[in-house]
Amino acid sequence: MTLHWPFGREGWFSAVGSAELAVARYRRCAQHLPMMYAVLLVNMWLLAAIFARQAPGWLSIGCPVAASVFCAVRMRSWLRARRREPTPARAQAALANTGRLVVGLVIAQSAWTFALYGRGDEATRSFLFLSVATTTLSAMQCLVHLRGAAIGLAAVGNATLLALCLVGATPFDLAAALSLLAASAGGIGVLTDTSRDFSQTVNARAEEVRRTKEQELLLRMIDDMPVAVMTVEPRTCVINYANRMSKTLIRNIEHLLPIRADDLIGTSIDVFHRSPGHQRRILADPRNLPHNARIRLGGEVLDLKISAIIAKDGHYMAPMLTWALVTKEAEAENRIRHLAHYDALTGLPNRVTLRRELEDRLASPGNRAGLLYVDLDGFKLVNDTRGHQIGDALLRQVTARLKRVCNGPAVTVTRLEGDEFAVLLPHDCRPQAQLQADLVVTALGTPFDLEDAGTIQIGASVGIALAPEHGGVPDILLARADMALHAAKEAGRGAALIFSAELEGRVQERVRLEDALRSVLASRDGLFVFYQPIVNLQSGRVAAREALARWHHPRHGWISPARFVPVAEQCGLIDRLGAFILDQACRSAARWTDGAHVAVNVSALQLGKGTLVDAVAAALADSGLPAERLEIEVTETALLRDEHRGIQDLLSLREMGVRVSLDDFGTGYSSLAHLRTFAFDKIKIDGSFVRDALARPECAAVVGAIAGLGKRLGVRIVAEGVETEAQLSLVRAEGCQEVQGYLYGRPEPTEADVPLVALLDRRL
């Protein structure tokens, strides 16, 4: 803490500086000032004795007596001060007061000197000159820590002698005055240097004490943190600090390490790694930091985060490691990842895995691939009439046949959803792809023997797309394989067709849809935002409403968001569409009387570009909606595009007060890393799990796992797609706090849009 006193009551005669400096000066004054008062008393009484016969008693005796009483009181006060420990404020006040009193005393002594001078002879006057000079110089030395007072005293003493020289003085007197002037000038210089050196020494010592206390406080705080923290000497990689939590966690895994927790300090970090060379290279260079890693020790998993400790001058001091045992979290993460990436019924990779493999194969120029889209003909009827148990058994047999006929090298069989499968081929050979598709049609067209259920006959239709002939990116290839599949079904089912020019019309239709979307975003004629309620299960009230874009085309009627949102993403219109939805949603929510929140979905292409935060801020400002009533929903897939920038956008939104939800959890690249990287306010379970939860135990398991995870993390869980009372009972039992679905309401327009929407519906 630094105290500064202005010029004024406590300014000119005091030592301005830090609190520690004021106390240090006070202590030194307690040592020196009694001596100064003693010198003043001795010189004053010597002068009084010399003039005793030449001056009246009141002047030669009375004035010294009064001054002696004052000096004795001040001397006693400073002698007592040696035993006190003053506060900085009290020390500063005492120094300022003493400075004024000393200069006042010297002025009074100067007046007394003038009175004596006129009554003395040549000898006594010369002694008076000598007395003033010696008193001034002696007092200046005692006031080394009150520089302002010392300068004032010197000024008064020199002014006194020079004034006496003007009255009439001998050459000796003039020489004494000039000598005092020279000695005073030199003394002030010495005092200045001494005072500066003293100040620097005290301030440096105080700064060192403060730094020591700060370091002790920091170490105590780190030692008491509930997070394991270690620091490592970067050259030798020897652990030189470990807090209490580090030792506690080491004790839990001592059986897996060649050291004990109490021997952690001084041990090489190599004990945690099978290949320590890589770790050493990371720790040695701050350019490699921050660094995150997971280390497996036996059956335990350590989550390690390494950051660089940089000194004020910019040099690399040491790496700091924070780590935790995350074995249970890793197991839960693996479980959720498996549920999200593999089909629980058939064990096949799902759509997410197919897309990832397709992206990997198409990533490099020249790579080729074939994609078979397989849809079972007649399966829905079997599933509806014979029951889900028979349907599941049939799907397992379908899987077995697909594996049998699609068993070539680098061939991947996946289950997309329901009765849809896909086969990824490592080539783009038309004849081979057609042959493979025909084998699939033949194999699945053969009757299935389900033992107790008897024989069941279904079929299959297959759409074929080849890369790069039909597209070099996953979205286009998937879309064109789907086009070919629909064409095969329209051709009578039980067929396999390759995407061809005859199907290009559908691609052109997408282009026309893009043009129409650009037009409607410019005019906003026919573009609406509908709202679906999200209900709090405890209160039964509407907690929020999700904003959903709706588009009515003059010729084609209502166009599904599933059609125009992907088009907006592909053609760069998603920011304009997103801004429109945000603006309308915030304006509508600002008029709701129940205070419900409004939830707005954000596309993956809106994150990480630096435009989303400004769009949200503009929508809130224009509508007047409080930021805490807006919820932004993002998917896990959205975070995968550019996780760092995406998280930065979400953090900026959180700083504004906007809430952030993780949407469709369980269908994307489900990872607890997202939940650790960013603290979401809500997690929304994808409706596909809720709709199938009653019939498929694995879907119910996903709902339960996510609900349990949310409970442990303190995050609200929303179940989407709730359409029946049975589904509601299930998600309530699993611990979901909020629900959304047709059971509570379909998406509806605002009151202002209801007449127009009704008119558009009548025109259809």
C-alpha positions, 0 to 999 in steps of 0.5 A, a space after each residue: 500500500 502506498 500513501 501520498 500526502 499533499 502539500 498542506 497540513 501534512 505535506 511539506 515538512 513530512 516524508 512523502 512516500 510509502 506507509 513503510 517509509 513513513 514508519 521507518 522515518 518515524 523510528 529514526 526520528 525517535 532516535 535522533 530528535 532527542 539529541 537535537 533538542 539536547 543540542 538546542 538546549 545546551 547552545 541556548 543556555 551557553 548563549 544565555 550565560 554569555 549575555 546574562 550581564 548584558 541583557 535583561 533577565 526576561 530576555 537572557 533567562 526567561 526566554 531560555 526557560 520557556 524554550 527549555 520547557 518546550 524542548 523537554 516536552 518534545 524530547 520526552 515525547 520522542 523518547 517515549 516514541 521509541 517504545 511505540 509501534 505507530 500506524 503509518 497515518 500516525 507516523 506521518 502526522 507526527 513527522 509533519 507536526 514535528 517538522 512544523 514545530 522545529 522550524 517554528 522553534 528555530 524562527 523563535 530562536 532567531 527572533 531571540 538572537 536578534 534581540 540579544 545581538 543589539 545588547 552585546 559587545 563585539 566578543 559576545 556578538 561573535 559568539 552569537 554568530 558561532 552559536 547560531 552556526 553550530 546549532 544550525 548545522 547540528 540540528 540539520 544532521 539530526 533532521 536527516 529524515 525530515 528533509 523539509 524541516 532541515 531545509 527550513 531550519 537551514 534557511 532560517 539560520 542562514 537568513 538570521 546570520 545574513 540579516 545580522 551582517 547587514 546590521 553591523 558585523 565584523 569580518 569574522 562574523 561575515 566569514 562565519 555567516 558565509 561559512 554556514 551558508 556553504 556548510 548548509 548547502 553541502 549539508 542539504 546535498 548530503 541530506 538529500 542523498 542520504 534521504 533518497 538512499 534511505 527511502 530506496 532501502 526501506 521501499 526495497 525492503 518493504 517490496 521484498 516483504 510484500 512479495 514474500 507475503 504474496 508468494 506465501 499467500 499464493 502458495 497457501 491458496 494453491 496448496 488448499 485448492 481442490 485441484 491437483 497442481 504441480 510445477 516442474 523444473 523445465 530442464 531436468 523435468 524434476 517435480 519441484 512443487 506439488 500441492 496437497 491435492 496432488 499428494 492425495 491423488 497420488 496416494 490413490 494410485 501409488 500401486 501403479 507408480 514406482 514412487 510414494 506420494 510423500 516422495 513426489 517432490 524431487 522425482 522426475 515427471 517421467 514416472 507418469 509416462 511410458 515414453 517420457 521423451 515426447 513429454 520432455 520435449 513438450 515441457 522444455 518449450 513454452 511454444 508447445 503450451 498449453 497442452 492437454 493430454 490423457 494418460 492411462 496408468 493401469 486401469 486409471 486415467 489421468 487428465 493432464 493440462 500443462 500451461 507455461 509460467 512466464 516471468 514479468 520479463 517474458 522468460 519461461 520459468 516453468 511448466 505448471 501441471 494441473 491433473 485429475 483422476 477421470 477414470 469414471 468420467 472416461 468410462 462414461 464418456 466412452 459409453 456415451 460415445 459408443 451409444 452415439 457412434 454405434 447402433 446398440 441393436 445391431 452393433 453396426 456403426 451409425 450415421 455419424 461414423 459413416 459420415 466421418 469415414 466418408 469424410 476421411 476417404 474423400 479428404 485427399 484428392 484422388 480418393 474414390 469411394 462408392 456409397 450404397 443407400 439401402 432401405 428395407 421394403 416392407 419392414 415397417 409393416 412387419 414392425 407395426 403388425 408383428 411387434 418391435 421385438 420381432 422387428 428387432 430380431 429381423 434387423 439383426 438378421 438383416 445385419 448378419 446378411 449384409 455383413 456376409 455379402 459385403 465382406 470385402 476389404 475396406 467395406 463398411 456396413 452401417 445402420 443409419 436409422 430405422 430400416 435404413 442402412 448404408 454400405 461404403 465401398 473403397 472404389 468407384 467402379 460402376 460394375 462392381 458397385 452395381 454387382 454389390 448392390 444386386 447382391 444386397 437386394 438378392 440377399 435381403 429378398 430371401 425369406 428370413 426364418 425367425 424360429 418362433 415367429 416363422 418365416 418373414 419376407 421383405 425386400 430392399 431398394 438400393 441407391 448408388 452414388 460414386 465419388 468423385 463422379 457424383 460428388 467429392 464431399 460427403 453432403 453431396 454424395 449422401 444426397 445423391 445416393 438418397 436421390 438414387 434410392 428414392 428413384 429405385 423405390 419409385 421404380 417398383 422397389 427391390 431394385 438398385 439404381 445408380 445416380 444419373 443425369 436423369 436425377 439431376 432435375 432434383 439438384 436443379 430444384 435445390 438451386 431454384 430453392 436457393 434462389 427463392 430463399 435469397 428472394 424471401 430473405 430480402 423481402 421477408 414475405 412468407 418467412 415466419 417464426 413459429 414457437 413451441 413450448 418447453 415446459 417445466 415438469 415441476 411447476 407445469 408452466 412454460 419455461 421457454 419457447 423454441 423459435 422455429 423458422 417456417 417458410 411459405 412459398 407462393 407456389 409450393 406452399 410450406 417448405 420444411 426447414 429440413 429442406 431450406 436450412 441446409 440450402 441456407 448453410 450451403 449457399 452462405 445465407 445462414 447468417 441472414 436467416 439466423 439474424 432474421 430468426 434472432 430478431 423476430 424471436 427477441 421481439 416476440 419474447 419481449 411481448 410475452 407476459 409470462 416471462 418465458 425464455 426464448 430458445 434460438 438454434 444456431 447453425 454450425 456455420 454461424 459459430 466461430 466467424 465473429 458475427 454471431 455475438 454482434 447479431 445477438 447483441 443487435 437483436 437484444 438491443 433492438 427488442 429490449 429483451 433482457 439477455 438472460 431471457 435468451 437461450 442459444 442452442 448449439 449442437 455438438 457437431 457445431 463445436 467440432 468445426 472450430 472448437 476454440 473459436 466456437 467456445 470463444 463465441 459462447 463465452 462472449 454470449 455468456 458474458 452478455 448474460 445469454 444462456 447456452 444450451 447443448 442441443 441434440 445431445 447423444 446424436 453427434 460426437 458426444 464427448 464429455 470434453 465439451 461439457 468440461 470446456 464449457 459449462 452449458 446451462 441446459 442439455 437437450 436429449 434428442 427426440 429420437 431417443 425419447 420416441 424410441 425409449 419405450 420400445 428400445 431399452 438402449 434408447 432408454 439407457 441413453 436418456 437415463 445416462 444423459 439425465 444422470 450426467 446432467 444431475 451430477 453436473 448440475 445442468 438442466 436436462 430437456 427431453 425433446 420429442 415427448 408425444 405421449 403420456 407414457 413417454 412423459 412418465 419415462 423422462 420424468 422418472 429418469 430425472 429430466 426437468 423440462 420437456 418439449 414435444 407435441 404432447 404440450 404443443 406444436 409450433 405455433 405462429 405469433 398472434 400477429 401472424 395467425 390471420 396471415 398463416 390461416 389465410 395461407 393455409 386456406 389457399 393450399 
